[in-house]
Amino acid sequence: MTLSILSRKSAFVYPLGKAPRTAVLVPWFRQKDAVRVFNEGWSPEAAVFAPEAIAGTREQLLALARTAPEVTHALIAVAQPGQPWLTAADRDQLWRAFHVPVFQQLVSESGELLAAECEAHDGLHLHATELPGYALDPTRCACGLATPRIIPKKPAQKVQAAAASRSQVL
């Protein structure tokens, strides 16, 4: 039974090509090459692994910012549909603590990459054939890719959208 569950998990996709020594702090992925999965999150074993990059939930990464283990490559915030994404304040806090780029990824329960942020940090490029419930921006990204991107709404956009819907009712 365990073997079939493991075989359905996808390998973690590092955002910048070949993954350096990476600690993944969620059980949604299978280990591959330099990527090691720590199902229980950050632990003494993860610290001994001495990762060059860390992938975890928004909450896990923000908690790690308090102790800021040395990371030399990147942080990757992974979320499943419906879970919170990084805010601008979160990104600033992680940058101040770790001094490495921060990327956001949206993944399925089995670790399949649904959407991922590129180096332009202007939304998440869609990797799934469809992703219901998310608005897509079809314009070309600054990174050069033409794939549609999910653009998280900013609070000001939500306020403007609410004001526009109220004016249509009046």
FENBELVEN-V864751 format. One line per field, one symbol per residue. ss: DSSP state (H for helix, E for strand, C for the rest). A space follows every 50 residues. Layout:
ss: ???
This chain:
ss: CHHHHHHHCEECCCCCCCCCCEEECCCCEECECCEEECCCCCCHHHHHHC CCEEEECHHHHHHHCCCCCCCCCEEEEEECCCCCCCCHHHHHHHHHHHCC EEEEEEECCCCCEEEEECCCCCCEEECCCCCCCCCEECCCCCCCCCCCEE CCCCHHHHHHHHHHHHHHHC
